[in-house]
Amino acid sequence: MLVVTTPSLHGRTITEYLGGRSAGYERELERARGIALSEMAEQAQDLGGDAVVGVDLDYETIGQGSMLMVSASGTAVRLG
């Protein structure tokens, strides 16, 4: 599953947009980011997608700054 921040993939044609996907988790940064991206990719795959384009990560501090809320969003697509 390709997961990219760009709106397109060089050399590949997007044949169908399957809709926005998002996931969010509260944990330490590295672990939360990985989980959020994996969950988003899994959602896209469940829709029959080949990639997620336009990925954006947002971070928010929780409590005294020891934890972060990481949100990932992007658009699931099928490639030609």
PDB file of N, CA, C and O in Angstrom, chain B, residues numbered from 101:
ATOM      1  N   MET B 101       0.854  -1.174   0.000  1.00  0.00           N
ATOM      2  CA  MET B 101       0.000   0.000   0.000  1.00  0.00           C
ATOM      3  C   MET B 101       0.899   1.235   0.000  1.00  0.00           C
ATOM      4  O   MET B 101       1.720   1.419   0.898  1.00  0.00           O
ATOM      5  N   LEU B 102       0.733   2.064  -1.002  1.00  0.00           N
ATOM      6  CA  LEU B 102       1.470   3.322  -1.068  1.00  0.00           C
ATOM      7  C   LEU B 102       0.740   4.368  -0.238  1.00  0.00           C
ATOM      8  O   LEU B 102      -0.480   4.503  -0.336  1.00  0.00           O
ATOM      9  N   VAL B 103       1.480   5.104   0.575  1.00  0.00           N
ATOM     10  CA  VAL B 103       0.921   6.176   1.398  1.00  0.00           C
ATOM     11  C   VAL B 103       1.821   7.379   1.190  1.00  0.00           C
ATOM     12  O   VAL B 103       2.978   7.377   1.610  1.00  0.00           O
ATOM     13  N   VAL B 104       1.281   8.424   0.529  1.00  0.00           N
ATOM     14  CA  VAL B 104       2.109   9.575   0.154  1.00  0.00           C
ATOM     15  C   VAL B 104       1.428  10.892   0.537  1.00  0.00           C
ATOM     16  O   VAL B 104       0.206  10.965   0.669  1.00  0.00           O
ATOM     17  N   THR B 105       2.246  11.919   0.709  1.00  0.00           N
ATOM     18  CA  THR B 105       1.714  13.239   1.042  1.00  0.00           C
ATOM     19  C   THR B 105       1.316  14.027  -0.198  1.00  0.00           C
ATOM     20  O   THR B 105       0.597  15.020  -0.091  1.00  0.00           O
ATOM     21  N   THR B 106       1.769  13.602  -1.366  1.00  0.00           N
ATOM     22  CA  THR B 106       1.465  14.309  -2.611  1.00  0.00           C
ATOM     23  C   THR B 106       0.054  13.960  -3.102  1.00  0.00           C
ATOM     24  O   THR B 106      -0.488  12.920  -2.727  1.00  0.00           O
ATOM     25  N   PRO B 107      -0.543  14.818  -3.937  1.00  0.00           N
ATOM     26  CA  PRO B 107      -1.899  14.557  -4.428  1.00  0.00           C
ATOM     27  C   PRO B 107      -1.945  13.554  -5.582  1.00  0.00           C
ATOM     28  O   PRO B 107      -3.026  13.149  -6.010  1.00  0.00           O
ATOM     29  N   SER B 108      -0.770  13.152  -6.087  1.00  0.00           N
ATOM     30  CA  SER B 108      -0.714  12.188  -7.187  1.00  0.00           C
ATOM     31  C   SER B 108       0.556  11.358  -7.043  1.00  0.00           C
ATOM     32  O   SER B 108       1.397  11.634  -6.188  1.00  0.00           O
ATOM     33  N   LEU B 109       0.686  10.337  -7.891  1.00  0.00           N
ATOM     34  CA  LEU B 109       1.865   9.485  -7.895  1.00  0.00           C
ATOM     35  C   LEU B 109       2.519   9.572  -9.268  1.00  0.00           C
ATOM     36  O   LEU B 109       1.890   9.242 -10.273  1.00  0.00           O
ATOM     37  N   HIS B 110       3.760  10.008  -9.322  1.00  0.00           N
ATOM     38  CA  HIS B 110       4.466  10.165 -10.585  1.00  0.00           C
ATOM     39  C   HIS B 110       4.502   8.830 -11.345  1.00  0.00           C
ATOM     40  O   HIS B 110       4.923   7.806 -10.808  1.00  0.00           O
ATOM     41  N   GLY B 111       4.057   8.868 -12.592  1.00  0.00           N
ATOM     42  CA  GLY B 111       4.074   7.679 -13.434  1.00  0.00           C
ATOM     43  C   GLY B 111       2.899   6.744 -13.239  1.00  0.00           C
ATOM     44  O   GLY B 111       2.826   5.713 -13.907  1.00  0.00           O
ATOM     45  N   ARG B 112       1.980   7.068 -12.351  1.00  0.00           N
ATOM     46  CA  ARG B 112       0.803   6.229 -12.108  1.00  0.00           C
ATOM     47  C   ARG B 112      -0.449   7.064 -12.324  1.00  0.00           C
ATOM     48  O   ARG B 112      -0.451   8.268 -12.069  1.00  0.00           O
ATOM     49  N   THR B 113      -1.503   6.429 -12.791  1.00  0.00           N
ATOM     50  CA  THR B 113      -2.772   7.101 -13.032  1.00  0.00           C
ATOM     51  C   THR B 113      -3.768   6.709 -11.964  1.00  0.00           C
ATOM     52  O   THR B 113      -3.973   5.525 -11.697  1.00  0.00           O
ATOM     53  N   ILE B 114      -4.389   7.709 -11.349  1.00  0.00           N
ATOM     54  CA  ILE B 114      -5.461   7.446 -10.395  1.00  0.00           C
ATOM     55  C   ILE B 114      -6.737   7.241 -11.208  1.00  0.00           C
ATOM     56  O   ILE B 114      -7.161   8.137 -11.938  1.00  0.00           O
ATOM     57  N   THR B 115      -7.345   6.071 -11.085  1.00  0.00           N
ATOM     58  CA  THR B 115      -8.548   5.760 -11.858  1.00  0.00           C
ATOM     59  C   THR B 115      -9.830   5.977 -11.078  1.00  0.00           C
ATOM     60  O   THR B 115     -10.901   6.123 -11.667  1.00  0.00           O
ATOM     61  N   GLU B 116      -9.727   6.002  -9.728  1.00  0.00           N
ATOM     62  CA  GLU B 116     -10.929   6.198  -8.920  1.00  0.00           C
ATOM     63  C   GLU B 116     -10.548   6.721  -7.541  1.00  0.00           C
ATOM     64  O   GLU B 116      -9.604   6.240  -6.915  1.00  0.00           O
ATOM     65  N   TYR B 117     -11.300   7.712  -7.084  1.00  0.00           N
ATOM     66  CA  TYR B 117     -11.144   8.226  -5.726  1.00  0.00           C
ATOM     67  C   TYR B 117     -12.182   7.539  -4.850  1.00  0.00           C
ATOM     68  O   TYR B 117     -13.376   7.584  -5.148  1.00  0.00           O
ATOM     69  N   LEU B 118     -11.740   6.912  -3.786  1.00  0.00           N
ATOM     70  CA  LEU B 118     -12.623   6.125  -2.933  1.00  0.00           C
ATOM     71  C   LEU B 118     -13.077   6.871  -1.683  1.00  0.00           C
ATOM     72  O   LEU B 118     -13.889   6.355  -0.916  1.00  0.00           O
ATOM     73  N   GLY B 119     -12.568   8.061  -1.475  1.00  0.00           N
ATOM     74  CA  GLY B 119     -13.007   8.875  -0.338  1.00  0.00           C
ATOM     75  C   GLY B 119     -11.949   9.023   0.728  1.00  0.00           C
ATOM     76  O   GLY B 119     -10.956   8.297   0.762  1.00  0.00           O
ATOM     77  N   GLY B 120     -12.192   9.984   1.596  1.00  0.00           N
ATOM     78  CA  GLY B 120     -11.252  10.298   2.665  1.00  0.00           C
ATOM     79  C   GLY B 120     -11.216   9.225   3.727  1.00  0.00           C
ATOM     80  O   GLY B 120     -12.227   8.591   4.030  1.00  0.00           O
ATOM     81  N   ARG B 121     -10.047   9.033   4.284  1.00  0.00           N
ATOM     82  CA  ARG B 121      -9.828   8.094   5.376  1.00  0.00           C
ATOM     83  C   ARG B 121      -9.092   8.843   6.467  1.00  0.00           C
ATOM     84  O   ARG B 121      -8.314   9.754   6.184  1.00  0.00           O
ATOM     85  N   SER B 122      -9.330   8.467   7.706  1.00  0.00           N
ATOM     86  CA  SER B 122      -8.596   9.097   8.798  1.00  0.00           C
ATOM     87  C   SER B 122      -8.494   8.137   9.967  1.00  0.00           C
ATOM     88  O   SER B 122      -9.281   7.200  10.103  1.00  0.00           O
ATOM     89  N   ALA B 123      -7.505   8.396  10.805  1.00  0.00           N
ATOM     90  CA  ALA B 123      -7.298   7.602  12.012  1.00  0.00           C
ATOM     91  C   ALA B 123      -6.572   8.477  13.013  1.00  0.00           C
ATOM     92  O   ALA B 123      -5.800   9.354  12.626  1.00  0.00           O
ATOM     93  N   GLY B 124      -6.811   8.250  14.295  1.00  0.00           N
ATOM     94  CA  GLY B 124      -6.135   9.030  15.318  1.00  0.00           C
ATOM     95  C   GLY B 124      -5.846   8.195  16.544  1.00  0.00           C
ATOM     96  O   GLY B 124      -6.630   7.317  16.904  1.00  0.00           O
ATOM     97  N   TYR B 125      -4.720   8.465  17.191  1.00  0.00           N
ATOM     98  CA  TYR B 125      -4.316   7.698  18.360  1.00  0.00           C
ATOM     99  C   TYR B 125      -3.596   8.575  19.363  1.00  0.00           C
ATOM    100  O   TYR B 125      -2.906   9.526  18.992  1.00  0.00           O
ATOM    101  N   GLU B 126      -3.760   8.248  20.646  1.00  0.00           N
ATOM    102  CA  GLU B 126      -3.053   8.920  21.731  1.00  0.00           C
ATOM    103  C   GLU B 126      -1.960   7.988  22.228  1.00  0.00           C
ATOM    104  O   GLU B 126      -2.253   6.941  22.806  1.00  0.00           O
ATOM    105  N   ARG B 127      -0.714   8.355  22.013  1.00  0.00           N
ATOM    106  CA  ARG B 127       0.438   7.595  22.484  1.00  0.00           C
ATOM    107  C   ARG B 127       1.669   8.444  22.316  1.00  0.00           C
ATOM    108  O   ARG B 127       1.588   9.615  21.946  1.00  0.00           O
ATOM    109  N   GLU B 128       2.822   7.842  22.593  1.00  0.00           N
ATOM    110  CA  GLU B 128       4.061   8.537  22.313  1.00  0.00           C
ATOM    111  C   GLU B 128       4.180   8.694  20.796  1.00  0.00           C
ATOM    112  O   GLU B 128       3.651   7.873  20.048  1.00  0.00           O
ATOM    113  N   LEU B 129       4.856   9.718  20.347  1.00  0.00           N
ATOM    114  CA  LEU B 129       4.832  10.170  18.959  1.00  0.00           C
ATOM    115  C   LEU B 129       5.107   9.073  17.937  1.00  0.00           C
ATOM    116  O   LEU B 129       4.261   8.823  17.079  1.00  0.00           O
ATOM    117  N   GLU B 130       6.246   8.418  17.998  1.00  0.00           N
ATOM    118  CA  GLU B 130       6.619   7.458  16.950  1.00  0.00           C
ATOM    119  C   GLU B 130       5.606   6.324  16.837  1.00  0.00           C
ATOM    120  O   GLU B 130       5.226   5.935  15.733  1.00  0.00           O
ATOM    121  N   ARG B 131       5.181   5.806  17.949  1.00  0.00           N
ATOM    122  CA  ARG B 131       4.236   4.690  17.930  1.00  0.00           C
ATOM    123  C   ARG B 131       2.863   5.137  17.414  1.00  0.00           C
ATOM    124  O   ARG B 131       2.244   4.438  16.612  1.00  0.00           O
ATOM    125  N   ALA B 132       2.395   6.284  17.867  1.00  0.00           N
ATOM    126  CA  ALA B 132       1.086   6.781  17.436  1.00  0.00           C
ATOM    127  C   ALA B 132       1.071   7.080  15.949  1.00  0.00           C
ATOM    128  O   ALA B 132       0.093   6.775  15.265  1.00  0.00           O
ATOM    129  N   ARG B 133       2.144   7.674  15.438  1.00  0.00           N
ATOM    130  CA  ARG B 133       2.210   7.992  14.005  1.00  0.00           C
ATOM    131  C   ARG B 133       2.146   6.714  13.177  1.00  0.00           C
ATOM    132  O   ARG B 133       1.402   6.647  12.199  1.00  0.00           O
ATOM    133  N   GLY B 134       2.909   5.715  13.553  1.00  0.00           N
ATOM    134  CA  GLY B 134       2.904   4.449  12.820  1.00  0.00           C
ATOM    135  C   GLY B 134       1.554   3.762  12.849  1.00  0.00           C
ATOM    136  O   GLY B 134       1.100   3.232  11.834  1.00  0.00           O
ATOM    137  N   ILE B 135       0.906   3.767  14.011  1.00  0.00           N
ATOM    138  CA  ILE B 135      -0.403   3.136  14.143  1.00  0.00           C
ATOM    139  C   ILE B 135      -1.440   3.885  13.308  1.00  0.00           C
ATOM    140  O   ILE B 135      -2.247   3.259  12.621  1.00  0.00           O
ATOM    141  N   ALA B 136      -1.425   5.204  13.361  1.00  0.00           N
ATOM    142  CA  ALA B 136      -2.398   5.998  12.605  1.00  0.00           C
ATOM    143  C   ALA B 136      -2.235   5.764  11.101  1.00  0.00           C
ATOM    144  O   ALA B 136      -3.226   5.583  10.395  1.00  0.00           O
ATOM    145  N   LEU B 137      -1.000   5.765  10.611  1.00  0.00           N
ATOM    146  CA  LEU B 137      -0.768   5.532   9.180  1.00  0.00           C
ATOM    147  C   LEU B 137      -1.172   4.113   8.777  1.00  0.00           C
ATOM    148  O   LEU B 137      -1.761   3.914   7.714  1.00  0.00           O
ATOM    149  N   SER B 138      -0.860   3.134   9.614  1.00  0.00           N
ATOM    150  CA  SER B 138      -1.234   1.746   9.315  1.00  0.00           C
ATOM    151  C   SER B 138      -2.743   1.567   9.276  1.00  0.00           C
ATOM    152  O   SER B 138      -3.275   0.897   8.391  1.00  0.00           O
ATOM    153  N   GLU B 139      -3.429   2.170  10.242  1.00  0.00           N
ATOM    154  CA  GLU B 139      -4.892   2.069  10.285  1.00  0.00           C
ATOM    155  C   GLU B 139      -5.528   2.715   9.058  1.00  0.00           C
ATOM    156  O   GLU B 139      -6.473   2.174   8.484  1.00  0.00           O
ATOM    157  N   MET B 140      -5.014   3.857   8.667  1.00  0.00           N
ATOM    158  CA  MET B 140      -5.536   4.550   7.494  1.00  0.00           C
ATOM    159  C   MET B 140      -5.313   3.710   6.229  1.00  0.00           C
ATOM    160  O   MET B 140      -6.205   3.610   5.387  1.00  0.00           O
ATOM    161  N   ALA B 141      -4.136   3.113   6.096  1.00  0.00           N
ATOM    162  CA  ALA B 141      -3.843   2.263   4.947  1.00  0.00           C
ATOM    163  C   ALA B 141      -4.746   1.025   4.934  1.00  0.00           C
ATOM    164  O   ALA B 141      -5.200   0.592   3.875  1.00  0.00           O
ATOM    165  N   GLU B 142      -5.000   0.469   6.107  1.00  0.00           N
ATOM    166  CA  GLU B 142      -5.892  -0.693   6.200  1.00  0.00           C
ATOM    167  C   GLU B 142      -7.309  -0.339   5.770  1.00  0.00           C
ATOM    168  O   GLU B 142      -7.961  -1.121   5.080  1.00  0.00           O
ATOM    169  N   GLN B 143      -7.788   0.832   6.172  1.00  0.00           N
ATOM    170  CA  GLN B 143      -9.117   1.287   5.765  1.00  0.00           C
ATOM    171  C   GLN B 143      -9.184   1.429   4.244  1.00  0.00           C
ATOM    172  O   GLN B 143     -10.168   1.029   3.621  1.00  0.00           O
ATOM    173  N   ALA B 144      -8.139   1.999   3.652  1.00  0.00           N
ATOM    174  CA  ALA B 144      -8.095   2.172   2.196  1.00  0.00           C
ATOM    175  C   ALA B 144      -8.098   0.823   1.495  1.00  0.00           C
ATOM    176  O   ALA B 144      -8.781   0.642   0.487  1.00  0.00           O
ATOM    177  N   GLN B 145      -7.333  -0.123   2.029  1.00  0.00           N
ATOM    178  CA  GLN B 145      -7.276  -1.456   1.439  1.00  0.00           C
ATOM    179  C   GLN B 145      -8.631  -2.151   1.531  1.00  0.00           C
ATOM    180  O   GLN B 145      -9.037  -2.849   0.602  1.00  0.00           O
ATOM    181  N   ASP B 146      -9.326  -1.963   2.640  1.00  0.00           N
ATOM    182  CA  ASP B 146     -10.662  -2.552   2.803  1.00  0.00           C
ATOM    183  C   ASP B 146     -11.645  -2.025   1.755  1.00  0.00           C
ATOM    184  O   ASP B 146     -12.605  -2.710   1.402  1.00  0.00           O
ATOM    185  N   LEU B 147     -11.406  -0.810   1.261  1.00  0.00           N
ATOM    186  CA  LEU B 147     -12.238  -0.227   0.201  1.00  0.00           C
ATOM    187  C   LEU B 147     -11.811  -0.684  -1.189  1.00  0.00           C
ATOM    188  O   LEU B 147     -12.455  -0.339  -2.180  1.00  0.00           O
ATOM    189  N   GLY B 148     -10.731  -1.458  -1.268  1.00  0.00           N
ATOM    190  CA  GLY B 148     -10.209  -1.881  -2.557  1.00  0.00           C
ATOM    191  C   GLY B 148      -9.190  -0.908  -3.125  1.00  0.00           C
ATOM    192  O   GLY B 148      -8.883  -0.956  -4.316  1.00  0.00           O
ATOM    193  N   GLY B 149      -8.667  -0.031  -2.289  1.00  0.00           N
ATOM    194  CA  GLY B 149      -7.693   0.962  -2.739  1.00  0.00           C
ATOM    195  C   GLY B 149      -6.294   0.398  -2.893  1.00  0.00           C
ATOM    196  O   GLY B 149      -5.931  -0.603  -2.276  1.00  0.00           O
ATOM    197  N   ASP B 150      -5.519   1.070  -3.736  1.00  0.00           N
ATOM    198  CA  ASP B 150      -4.125   0.711  -3.960  1.00  0.00           C
ATOM    199  C   ASP B 150      -3.169   1.674  -3.263  1.00  0.00           C
ATOM    200  O   ASP B 150      -1.996   1.359  -3.065  1.00  0.00           O
ATOM    201  N   ALA B 151      -3.676   2.849  -2.892  1.00  0.00           N
ATOM    202  CA  ALA B 151      -2.820   3.882  -2.307  1.00  0.00           C
ATOM    203  C   ALA B 151      -3.664   4.874  -1.521  1.00  0.00           C
ATOM    204  O   ALA B 151      -4.887   4.925  -1.653  1.00  0.00           O
ATOM    205  N   VAL B 152      -2.975   5.663  -0.698  1.00  0.00           N
ATOM    206  CA  VAL B 152      -3.592   6.802  -0.019  1.00  0.00           C
ATOM    207  C   VAL B 152      -2.760   8.013  -0.413  1.00  0.00           C
ATOM    208  O   VAL B 152      -1.552   8.039  -0.182  1.00  0.00           O
ATOM    209  N   VAL B 153      -3.400   9.019  -1.008  1.00  0.00           N
ATOM    210  CA  VAL B 153      -2.699  10.230  -1.448  1.00  0.00           C
ATOM    211  C   VAL B 153      -3.120  11.419  -0.586  1.00  0.00           C
ATOM    212  O   VAL B 153      -4.145  11.374   0.094  1.00  0.00           O
ATOM    213  N   GLY B 154      -2.321  12.476  -0.624  1.00  0.00           N
ATOM    214  CA  GLY B 154      -2.637  13.692   0.105  1.00  0.00           C
ATOM    215  C   GLY B 154      -2.633  13.510   1.610  1.00  0.00           C
ATOM    216  O   GLY B 154      -3.423  14.136   2.316  1.00  0.00           O
ATOM    217  N   VAL B 155      -1.747  12.655   2.108  1.00  0.00           N
ATOM    218  CA  VAL B 155      -1.707  12.350   3.538  1.00  0.00           C
ATOM    219  C   VAL B 155      -1.236  13.559   4.341  1.00  0.00           C
ATOM    220  O   VAL B 155      -0.278  14.238   3.971  1.00  0.00           O
ATOM    221  N   ASP B 156      -1.934  13.811   5.450  1.00  0.00           N
ATOM    222  CA  ASP B 156      -1.588  14.898   6.359  1.00  0.00           C
ATOM    223  C   ASP B 156      -1.575  14.339   7.772  1.00  0.00           C
ATOM    224  O   ASP B 156      -2.477  13.596   8.161  1.00  0.00           O
ATOM    225  N   LEU B 157      -0.556  14.695   8.536  1.00  0.00           N
ATOM    226  CA  LEU B 157      -0.465  14.301   9.941  1.00  0.00           C
ATOM    227  C   LEU B 157      -0.620  15.537  10.815  1.00  0.00           C
ATOM    228  O   LEU B 157       0.003  16.570  10.567  1.00  0.00           O
ATOM    229  N   ASP B 158      -1.450  15.422  11.833  1.00  0.00           N
ATOM    230  CA  ASP B 158      -1.637  16.500  12.803  1.00  0.00           C
ATOM    231  C   ASP B 158      -1.304  15.956  14.184  1.00  0.00           C
ATOM    232  O   ASP B 158      -1.584  14.799  14.497  1.00  0.00           O
ATOM    233  N   TYR B 159      -0.701  16.811  15.005  1.00  0.00           N
ATOM    234  CA  TYR B 159      -0.293  16.426  16.352  1.00  0.00           C
ATOM    235  C   TYR B 159      -0.901  17.383  17.363  1.00  0.00           C
ATOM    236  O   TYR B 159      -0.973  18.588  17.122  1.00  0.00           O
ATOM    237  N   GLU B 160      -1.342  16.841  18.505  1.00  0.00           N
ATOM    238  CA  GLU B 160      -1.872  17.668  19.584  1.00  0.00           C
ATOM    239  C   GLU B 160      -1.378  17.100  20.908  1.00  0.00           C
ATOM    240  O   GLU B 160      -1.456  15.893  21.136  1.00  0.00           O
ATOM    241  N   THR B 161      -0.872  17.965  21.779  1.00  0.00           N
ATOM    242  CA  THR B 161      -0.383  17.545  23.086  1.00  0.00           C
ATOM    243  C   THR B 161      -1.553  17.225  24.004  1.00  0.00           C
ATOM    244  O   THR B 161      -2.540  17.960  24.049  1.00  0.00           O
ATOM    245  N   ILE B 162      -1.435  16.127  24.731  1.00  0.00           N
ATOM    246  CA  ILE B 162      -2.456  15.690  25.673  1.00  0.00           C
ATOM    247  C   ILE B 162      -1.879  15.812  27.092  1.00  0.00           C
ATOM    248  O   ILE B 162      -0.741  15.406  27.330  1.00  0.00           O
ATOM    249  N   GLY B 163      -2.630  16.350  28.004  1.00  0.00           N
ATOM    250  CA  GLY B 163      -2.208  16.436  29.403  1.00  0.00           C
ATOM    251  C   GLY B 163      -0.999  17.333  29.595  1.00  0.00           C
ATOM    252  O   GLY B 163      -0.964  18.453  29.086  1.00  0.00           O
ATOM    253  N   GLN B 164      -0.014  16.847  30.321  1.00  0.00           N
ATOM    254  CA  GLN B 164       1.186  17.609  30.654  1.00  0.00           C
ATOM    255  C   GLN B 164       2.261  17.515  29.574  1.00  0.00           C
ATOM    256  O   GLN B 164       3.413  17.870  29.827  1.00  0.00           O
ATOM    257  N   GLY B 165       1.915  17.050  28.393  1.00  0.00           N
ATOM    258  CA  GLY B 165       2.862  16.988  27.289  1.00  0.00           C
ATOM    259  C   GLY B 165       3.560  15.655  27.133  1.00  0.00           C
ATOM    260  O   GLY B 165       4.424  15.508  26.268  1.00  0.00           O
ATOM    261  N   SER B 166       3.197  14.667  27.964  1.00  0.00           N
ATOM    262  CA  SER B 166       3.842  13.362  27.870  1.00  0.00           C
ATOM    263  C   SER B 166       3.225  12.485  26.778  1.00  0.00           C
ATOM    264  O   SER B 166       3.828  11.501  26.349  1.00  0.00           O
ATOM    265  N   MET B 167       2.039  12.843  26.340  1.00  0.00           N
ATOM    266  CA  MET B 167       1.349  12.072  25.307  1.00  0.00           C
ATOM    267  C   MET B 167       0.904  13.008  24.196  1.00  0.00           C
ATOM    268  O   MET B 167       0.697  14.202  24.414  1.00  0.00           O
ATOM    269  N   LEU B 168       0.761  12.447  23.004  1.00  0.00           N
ATOM    270  CA  LEU B 168       0.296  13.210  21.853  1.00  0.00           C
ATOM    271  C   LEU B 168      -0.887  12.517  21.222  1.00  0.00           C
ATOM    272  O   LEU B 168      -0.984  11.290  21.232  1.00  0.00           O
ATOM    273  N   MET B 169      -1.781  13.306  20.676  1.00  0.00           N
ATOM    274  CA  MET B 169      -2.847  12.790  19.826  1.00  0.00           C
ATOM    275  C   MET B 169      -2.349  12.980  18.405  1.00  0.00           C
ATOM    276  O   MET B 169      -2.102  14.108  17.979  1.00  0.00           O
ATOM    277  N   VAL B 170      -2.199  11.888  17.669  1.00  0.00           N
ATOM    278  CA  VAL B 170      -1.748  11.947  16.286  1.00  0.00           C
ATOM    279  C   VAL B 170      -2.921  11.578  15.397  1.00  0.00           C
ATOM    280  O   VAL B 170      -3.521  10.516  15.561  1.00  0.00           O
ATOM    281  N   SER B 171      -3.248  12.454  14.453  1.00  0.00           N
ATOM    282  CA  SER B 171      -4.325  12.202  13.501  1.00  0.00           C
ATOM    283  C   SER B 171      -3.732  12.159  12.101  1.00  0.00           C
ATOM    284  O   SER B 171      -2.967  13.042  11.713  1.00  0.00           O
ATOM    285  N   ALA B 172      -4.087  11.135  11.352  1.00  0.00           N
ATOM    286  CA  ALA B 172      -3.654  11.003   9.960  1.00  0.00           C
ATOM    287  C   ALA B 172      -4.886  11.030   9.073  1.00  0.00           C
ATOM    288  O   ALA B 172      -5.893  10.393   9.384  1.00  0.00           O
ATOM    289  N   SER B 173      -4.813  11.770   7.962  1.00  0.00           N
ATOM    290  CA  SER B 173      -5.920  11.786   7.021  1.00  0.00           C
ATOM    291  C   SER B 173      -5.364  11.774   5.602  1.00  0.00           C
ATOM    292  O   SER B 173      -4.251  12.239   5.354  1.00  0.00           O
ATOM    293  N   GLY B 174      -6.147  11.242   4.682  1.00  0.00           N
ATOM    294  CA  GLY B 174      -5.748  11.170   3.285  1.00  0.00           C
ATOM    295  C   GLY B 174      -6.905  10.634   2.450  1.00  0.00           C
ATOM    296  O   GLY B 174      -7.986  10.367   2.976  1.00  0.00           O
ATOM    297  N   THR B 175      -6.679  10.480   1.166  1.00  0.00           N
ATOM    298  CA  THR B 175      -7.706  10.006   0.251  1.00  0.00           C
ATOM    299  C   THR B 175      -7.316   8.662  -0.329  1.00  0.00           C
ATOM    300  O   THR B 175      -6.251   8.529  -0.931  1.00  0.00           O
ATOM    301  N   ALA B 176      -8.169   7.663  -0.152  1.00  0.00           N
ATOM    302  CA  ALA B 176      -7.935   6.342  -0.718  1.00  0.00           C
ATOM    303  C   ALA B 176      -8.229   6.386  -2.214  1.00  0.00           C
ATOM    304  O   ALA B 176      -9.227   6.970  -2.638  1.00  0.00           O
ATOM    305  N   VAL B 177      -7.351   5.762  -3.019  1.00  0.00           N
ATOM    306  CA  VAL B 177      -7.515   5.758  -4.475  1.00  0.00           C
ATOM    307  C   VAL B 177      -7.200   4.386  -5.053  1.00  0.00           C
ATOM    308  O   VAL B 177      -6.501   3.576  -4.446  1.00  0.00           O
ATOM    309  N   ARG B 178      -7.741   4.151  -6.251  1.00  0.00           N
ATOM    310  CA  ARG B 178      -7.346   3.003  -7.063  1.00  0.00           C
ATOM    311  C   ARG B 178      -6.448   3.497  -8.173  1.00  0.00           C
ATOM    312  O   ARG B 178      -6.668   4.570  -8.734  1.00  0.00           O
ATOM    313  N   LEU B 179      -5.442   2.715  -8.484  1.00  0.00           N
ATOM    314  CA  LEU B 179      -4.482   3.081  -9.515  1.00  0.00           C
ATOM    315  C   LEU B 179      -4.674   2.255 -10.774  1.00  0.00           C
ATOM    316  O   LEU B 179      -5.084   1.096 -10.710  1.00  0.00           O
ATOM    317  N   GLY B 180      -4.375   2.862 -11.927  1.00  0.00           N
ATOM    318  CA  GLY B 180      -4.476   2.164 -13.205  1.00  0.00           C
ATOM    319  C   GLY B 180      -3.177   1.515 -13.569  1.00  0.00           C
ATOM    320  O   GLY B 180      -3.076   0.880 -14.619  1.00  0.00           O
TER     321      GLY B 180
END
